[in-house]
């Protein structure tokens, strides 16, 4: 069960796939993942761990509740 805190990029991708996202796909300056009509940009791989704040913003854009994320 992932905690809402710093996370590695590959863990973020793995968990988003569990929630129905496909990708990552190449596009512009950032890769993105898709679920239905939603296109979610994900951070570049060379910036280290994803902070709690950035993770919160990503989940908000994806429409994922904290309880849903922590319930994985």
C-alpha positions in Angstrom: 0.0 0.0 0.0 1.8 3.2 -1.2 1.9 6.1 1.3 1.2 9.6 0.1 4.8 10.7 0.2 8.0 10.8 -1.8 8.0 8.0 -4.5 10.3 6.8 -7.3 9.1 7.5 -10.8 8.9 3.8 -11.7 6.7 3.1 -8.7 4.4 6.0 -9.7 4.1 4.4 -13.2 3.4 1.0 -11.8 0.7 2.3 -9.4 -0.9 4.4 -12.2 -1.1 1.2 -14.3 -2.9 -0.6 -11.5 -5.4 2.3 -11.6 -6.1 1.8 -15.3 -3.6 4.1 -17.0 -1.7 3.1 -20.1 1.8 4.3 -21.0 4.1 6.0 -20.5 4.0 7.5 -24.0 6.4 10.0 -25.6 5.1 13.5 -26.1 6.7 16.9 -26.1 9.0 17.6 -23.1 7.3 15.0 -20.9 6.0 11.5 -21.2 2.4 11.0 -20.4 -0.1 8.3 -19.5 -3.7 8.0 -20.6 -6.9 6.6 -19.1 -10.0 7.2 -21.3 -9.9 10.9 -22.4 -7.5 11.9 -19.6 -3.9 12.6 -20.5 -1.6 12.8 -17.5 1.9 14.2 -17.9 4.5 12.5 -15.6 7.8 13.9 -14.4 11.0 13.2 -16.4 13.1 10.3 -15.2 16.2 12.3 -14.4 14.9 14.4 -11.5 15.1 11.9 -8.7 12.2 11.0 -6.4 8.8 12.7 -6.8 8.0 14.8 -3.8 4.8 14.5 -1.7 3.6 17.9 -3.1 4.1 16.9 -6.7 2.6 13.5 -6.1 -0.5 15.2 -4.6 -0.8 17.5 -7.7 -0.5 14.5 -10.1 -3.2 12.6 -8.2 -5.5 15.6 -8.2 -5.1 16.0 -12.0 -5.7 12.3 -12.4 -8.9 12.4 -10.2 -7.4 9.9 -7.8 -8.5 10.2 -4.1 -5.9 9.8 -1.4 -7.8 6.8 0.0 -7.8 5.1 -3.5 -4.1 5.7 -3.8 -3.3 4.3 -0.4 -5.6 1.4 -0.9 -3.5 -0.1 -3.8 
